Amino acid sequence: MPLVFASRHGETTRNFGLLQSLAAAEPLSPTAFGLSVHNAIAGQWSIIRRETTESVALSVEDDGLEHAFLEAGLLLAGGHPEVLVVLAEERPPAPYLPWIDDVPFSYAAAFRLRAGADWRLETAPGADASRQAAAGAPQAWPNTLNLLRHLALQTPTWRHANRARQWLWTRSA
């Protein structure tokens, strides 16, 4: 099964540790360095599972959920019966908190998608006007966790907007 892995911030904790080692003139761990790249998780997954099908690692904005699902849709349209989508973020080290305020806690979510799923995703029409309204109101939860909430509540339609795009999720069944 193909894998789509998406993260906005990637391995900030590991990278910060590498920067601290550099600042202290200490040698860098080759393992830590190798695992600090954005696609390390997808690579580890394929090695552990002996998976030889496609894997994609996306470095995303706050609408990474939507981009990961679109990427999965392309894989499904390419003939794969199922796609695994994983989104993960780690709470950043304290010195990054003034700049990274969208990860209140570490989380990961995995979705096993198949063709004919119950949701339709599209960019919403008239996004410019509603984008401005949504830009001033930050979400209480990361977008990935909002999806889980809407799935549990069986919300028929919901929107996610950021500075660049607005997405419309519609339950089709």
Steps between C-alpha positions, in 0.01 A plus 500: 500500500647841408575746779446876506674661796447868572641735761521876516797529731671164465772398741540829688610336825764288329618797290520721808715236671732500199523880512584485870776248428640726228492802731689303765754382238400139570498233232167433331337163526478350148179324603342819632607684186358227274170501689469879496390520137134540417460166323671291771170370640379380160839337442494326837146378434599347167807330652317360803202379296714395201263713298606558141201699378493881479549719802473876505617740770338842486626813670177693538327816618214487751284337233729199475207273579328604179818474292574155642148384414533643149829313456328184622221563249756509220642167614149352516425635152826338386360157585594437863208350694605663829736772623630564851511870594695599811518853639723571798632797693722517804476779755801716415781580742432801723724744306281446189169572675489872407494396132322164510165544673291244311612185684354511852615140558661217306264290292480255214200374307479228237225456242453196278328634189333311217321609186136594550551641848228694679654847462548741214767769523518813288624853516205715594364762256527862607791414724647852501227662712470214746877456516532845652238420763660166584855638514427689822346203680756229579374146541490355848636168371746406226316438172570125506332469839210714378439238231484228766252712695281550192511129420393413855222762496393394147507863388346521151717793379786700643755753379865553570656830397851634520670806352528349152208261454162392626398138494150355508449148637165339417377164622362322194326209671 
